[in-house]
């Protein structure tokens, strides 16, 4: 009887390890895919007819807008990825509810290249920038819900070594990007360039923040 119970516990532990591992790999794949899609969406126009150095310089300057938009979106996704690494490194086990929160978070990440492409095609369109800002708010919301759910005493999924103070500060830091996105949405109506500049605050805030968690994976 005891042997059968031990075998069942071992099987459950294997399932927990497998779910967590596969969710982590899925997240890495989606982040990598989102970053790759953005660069693939940049159209390279024909420039074989350009022979003069001044014409080439003028041509390259016109391409800076597409590169600038890509650079901003890439930095934002990179920050989300770094934060996700930190948050997920504290997760000891996962369950289906947590997985669904993570899937919604990852789905929101995958939508960023979609809006980014439209911004490149219609650089002066304010509505598209607002929709991307809303998308950023959703990313932050699902990230917050994931951590908040994992930290709940009813079904704590976070490693016991992570203090409640660290969890509270982590949740506050998650709200940084949604607040910047809301600010950017308002600035877009004044000038689209201000929208671009507002999102530069994302990597700046990430660098300036108080580092709470050393990235490491707890062994099950």
Phi and psi in degrees as a GROMACS rama.xvg file:
@    title "Ramachandran Plot"
@    xaxis  label "Phi"
@    yaxis  label "Psi"
@TYPE xy
-64.2638  -37.9035  UNK-2
-63.7367  -40.1836  UNK-3
-64.6045  -40.0614  UNK-4
-64.4196  -40.804  UNK-5
-63.2422  -41.4909  UNK-6
-63.976  -39.0562  UNK-7
-65.9387  -42.9052  UNK-8
-61.9949  -41.1804  UNK-9
-64.03  -39.4343  UNK-10
-65.499  -41.3455  UNK-11
-63.7673  -42.4801  UNK-12
-63.1921  -38.1094  UNK-13
-64.4067  -40.6693  UNK-14
-62.352  -42.1222  UNK-15
-62.2621  -45.1336  UNK-16
-62.9873  -40.9313  UNK-17
-66.6035  -43.9756  UNK-18
-61.1887  -46.7365  UNK-19
-63.7765  -44.4612  UNK-20
-64.2139  -43.528  UNK-21
-69.9754  -35.5879  UNK-22
-65.5369  -39.9131  UNK-23
-63.6716  -44.7064  UNK-24
-64.7765  -40.8544  UNK-25
-60.3376  -43.0751  UNK-26
-61.0122  -45.5539  UNK-27
-61.9449  -39.9904  UNK-28
-65.0746  -42.9145  UNK-29
-67.4699  -41.8701  UNK-30
-61.5544  -44.5197  UNK-31
-64.1436  -39.6848  UNK-32
-64.7308  -44.6297  UNK-33
-60.3982  -42.2144  UNK-34
-66.1277  -38.7999  UNK-35
-69.7548  -42.1628  UNK-36
-58.5189  -39.1105  UNK-37
-61.1134  -45.2976  UNK-38
-70.429  -32.0333  UNK-39
-70.516  -24.795  UNK-40
-78.996  -10.3458  UNK-41
-75.3907  117.214  UNK-42
-81.5972  132.047  UNK-43
-99.8452  105.265  UNK-44
-71.5136  164.18  UNK-45
-70.1606  133.753  UNK-46
-138.466  17.9614  UNK-47
-66.4661  -23.5057  UNK-48
-77.9509  -10.7719  UNK-49
-83.8894  124.141  UNK-50
-121.679  -20.6428  UNK-51
-89.4551  141.774  UNK-52
-63.6004  -40.0688  UNK-53
-66.0597  -40.8444  UNK-54
-62.5677  -39.3038  UNK-55
-64.9082  -41.2238  UNK-56
-62.8683  -42.9465  UNK-57
-63.2886  -42.2343  UNK-58
-61.2814  -45.1865  UNK-59
-65.1966  -37.1085  UNK-60
-62.784  -35.2359  UNK-61
-68.1262  -23.2936  UNK-62
-84.8509  -9.2335  UNK-63
-63.2274  -30.9676  UNK-64
-61.3619  -45.9885  UNK-65
-63.2899  -42.9851  UNK-66
-66.362  -35.906  UNK-67
-65.737  -46.4875  UNK-68
-61.7746  -42.8611  UNK-69
-61.1632  -43.9615  UNK-70
-61.5333  -43.1969  UNK-71
-63.1259  -50.4234  UNK-72
-62.5037  -39.2041  UNK-73
-63.083  -44.0905  UNK-74
-62.7546  -40.6947  UNK-75
-63.2988  -46.3125  UNK-76
-63.8723  -38.1192  UNK-77
-62.2163  -40.1894  UNK-78
-64.6688  -43.5727  UNK-79
-60.7523  -39.0992  UNK-80
-65.2841  -43.2833  UNK-81
-62.5335  -42.6306  UNK-82
-66.0333  -38.8013  UNK-83
-63.4687  -38.6317  UNK-84
-58.1856  -45.7707  UNK-85
-64.1202  -47.3576  UNK-86
-64.2697  -45.6081  UNK-87
-70.1285  -24.737  UNK-88
-67.6437  -18.245  UNK-89
-91.5467  -11.1434  UNK-90
-78.2256  120.117  UNK-91
-87.1366  -42.9826  UNK-92
-137.88  165.766  UNK-93
-131.415  157.841  UNK-94
-134.793  -179.412  UNK-95
-66.119  -37.2154  UNK-96
-63.3003  -45.4661  UNK-97
-61.9152  -40.4411  UNK-98
-61.2026  -40.5361  UNK-99
-65.7348  -40.1624  UNK-100
-59.9711  -41.5516  UNK-101
-67.9876  -38.3486  UNK-102
-64.3212  -39.6409  UNK-103
-66.8754  -38.3592  UNK-104
-61.0053  -46.8383  UNK-105
-68.8901  -34.5889  UNK-106
-62.6466  -39.7289  UNK-107
-65.6834  -36.5138  UNK-108
-63.0286  -42.0051  UNK-109
-67.5032  -21.0209  UNK-110
-78.8108  -17.5004  UNK-111
-59.9888  -46.8613  UNK-112
-60.7747  -31.0724  UNK-113
-61.1136  -52.597  UNK-114
-68.3493  -34.4657  UNK-115
-61.0465  -37.6106  UNK-116
-64.2657  -42.0361  UNK-117
-66.8352  -34.8641  UNK-118
-64.241  -38.0985  UNK-119
-65.5316  -36.7081  UNK-120
-77.3101  -34.5457  UNK-121
-129.05  73.0445  UNK-122
-62.5975  -21.3299  UNK-123
-100.114  2.42163  UNK-124
-80.518  115.548  UNK-125
-72.9508  -38.4235  UNK-126
-58.5574  -40.7535  UNK-127
-63.492  -41.1006  UNK-128
-63.7981  -37.2775  UNK-129
-65.8189  -42.052  UNK-130
-62.8375  -39.489  UNK-131
-65.8105  -36.5177  UNK-132
-62.6772  -41.7103  UNK-133
-62.811  -39.9046  UNK-134
-58.3397  -43.6992  UNK-135
-62.7999  -37.2489  UNK-136
-63.7147  -40.4122  UNK-137
-64.6194  -40.0253  UNK-138
-57.7493  -48.7848  UNK-139
-64.2226  -37.6685  UNK-140
-64.4976  -45.7239  UNK-141
-71.1254  -30.8243  UNK-142
-65.5301  -43.4294  UNK-143
-62.6887  -45.27  UNK-144
-63.3842  -36.5712  UNK-145
-61.9659  -50.1681  UNK-146
-67.5617  -41.1741  UNK-147
-62.2785  -41.6191  UNK-148
-67.1578  -44.2439  UNK-149
-64.4794  -26.8214  UNK-150
-89.3851  -6.05956  UNK-151
-63.1709  132.759  UNK-152
-60.6772  -23.9584  UNK-153
-66.7259  -33.389  UNK-154
-147.375  53.2801  UNK-155
-57.1391  120.614  UNK-156
-103.837  -12.1587  UNK-157
-84.4482  144.924  UNK-158
-57.8765  141.03  UNK-159
-63.6433  -19.7953  UNK-160
-74.6178  -13.3726  UNK-161
-85.2578  120  UNK-162
-75.4294  159.739  UNK-163
-64.2848  -32.8401  UNK-164
-63.4297  -42.9475  UNK-165
-64.7379  -40.4489  UNK-166
-63.4119  -43.728  UNK-167
-62.3216  -44.1963  UNK-168
-66.4148  -36.7791  UNK-169
-61.6108  -44.0207  UNK-170
-64.9505  -36.1953  UNK-171
-66.1553  -39.9772  UNK-172
-68.2473  -29.95  UNK-173
-61.4115  -30.0868  UNK-174
-76.4369  -7.37031  UNK-175
-59.3973  -52.9406  UNK-176
-63.7988  -43.6652  UNK-177
-60.1733  -37.6987  UNK-178
-67.0096  -39.8131  UNK-179
-64.9894  -38.824  UNK-180
-63.4738  -40.3594  UNK-181
-65.2981  -42.8417  UNK-182
-60.0991  -44.5822  UNK-183
-63.1815  -39.1807  UNK-184
-60.9491  -40.2673  UNK-185
-67.6766  -41.4518  UNK-186
-67.7015  -26.5475  UNK-187
-60.8446  -31.571  UNK-188
-73.69  -21.4631  UNK-189
-82.5752  -51.0658  UNK-190
-162.193  126.885  UNK-191
-56.4853  -29.7273  UNK-192
-63.8283  -34.7172  UNK-193
-65.1087  -32.3701  UNK-194
-61.0365  -46.2122  UNK-195
-59.686  -46.224  UNK-196
-66.3606  -33.5487  UNK-197
-61.4687  -38.2758  UNK-198
-74.8943  -12.6403  UNK-199
-65.2253  -21.4541  UNK-200
-65.8604  -23.5879  UNK-201
-61.2172  -57.1638  UNK-202
-66.1065  -32.1202  UNK-203
-64.2803  -45.9634  UNK-204
-64.2902  -36.1116  UNK-205
-65.2618  -42.7074  UNK-206
-68.2809  -37.8538  UNK-207
-81.683  -14.7726  UNK-208
-67.2494  165.84  UNK-209
-80.4195  120.009  UNK-210
-73.2256  124.883  UNK-211
-103.699  -35.0918  UNK-212
-130.003  129.188  UNK-213
-79.3881  129.155  UNK-214
-68.726  115.319  UNK-215
-159.698  157.658  UNK-216
-110.04  120.709  UNK-217
-70.7325  136.972  UNK-218
-79.9598  137.068  UNK-219
